Amino acid sequence: MNTATARTESKDSENTGSDTSTANSDQRFGLLLALCAATLFSTKPIIIKWLYAEGVDTLPLMWLRLSIALPFYLVIGWLAFRKRTVPVTVAAVVKAMAVGLLGYYLASLLDLLGLQYVSAQLERLVLYAYPSIVVVLGIVLFGKAFNKAIVLPLLLTYAGLLFMYGNDLTMLSASSEQAAFASDSNELLIGSLLVLGSALSFAFYLVYSKPCIQQLGSVLFTSIAMTSATFATLIHNSVSGWITGEPMVLLPDYSLDVWLGIIGLAVFATVVPSFLVSTAIGRIGPEKTSMSGTLGPVATTLMAVWLLDEPMSLFSVAGMALVVFGVWRLSKVK
């Protein structure tokens, strides 16, 4: 082997090692973004349950939250659009708008409606279980190979949800105070199904957002998706007010504490984590992003016990452990 050949092979080896190191760094950074998003999202049910207890209704809360967040998305989205060197097609924008309706309008609406009837702990665990739905959708819609190794993690995950559902039933029978909670087992079932529908809608969002992010970039995609969801919510609230004869009030008469809670919900539990999630999807894909939020349900449970006085029973501990372990095992299946 001559000297020139040896030098060439040495450079190729160095480049390969550098590329691998960069890829690993991107993976770690994407995972960190997903974990931060999960932690911030875990505060959402806590804030919402508190706002419900303060007398805020579902639709006003939803449109106020998105309206406060909208200027952030418009400004950041415009800056991302200005930086692009590749033209943005109308088809790509329409797809992003449709996906945004799934992830930030429909999923949010079902989640907020469901939170009227279930505990913050159950809501967060149901939403945390959406990686199992992502895996099933990948098999059904995109022809990904079925691996029988996913069966046990799926069983563990949904067994954990049943335990947590039992915890809410126990809370329902033991407590006479029903503010922001179900008044009977039928309402608890309805609330659980609504939150499950939210998880399904968000799973579709994760699956279909990947190609949109590849076309538009994570920042521009998120801005378009959230803007679409905001206008859909405003239309929904206006039509609902017209039907009931209660027109939308631009500035409801809330206390300063309530307004601060809504602003915190809009910025720190909506704007920031939504950009973190879409950026993480662009770096590590929807499956790893959806499975990286182990911290979310644990944080929500601790905050619910501390701030909302929700009990931590054997049902809740067992349910949380089974769901977290099931999703973790699912993440290990190729």
Secondary structure, 3 states (H helix, E strand, C coil): CCHHHHHHHHHHHHHHHHHHHHHHHHHHHHHHHHHHHHHHHCCHHHHHHHHHHCCCCHHHHHHHHHHHHHHHHHHHHHHHHHHCCCCCCHHHHHHHHHHHHHHHHHHHHHHHHHCCCCCHHHHHHHHHCHHHHHHHHHHHHHCCCCCHHHHHHHHHHHHHHHHHHHHHHHHHHHCCCCCCCCCCHHHHHHHHHHHHHHHHHHHHHHHHHHHHHHHHCHHHHHHHHHHHHHHHHHHHHHHHHHHHCCCCCCCCCCCHHHHHHHHHHHHHHHHHHHHHHHHHHHHHHHHHHHHCCCHHHHHHHHHHHHHCCCCCCHHHHHHHHHHHHHHHHHHHCC
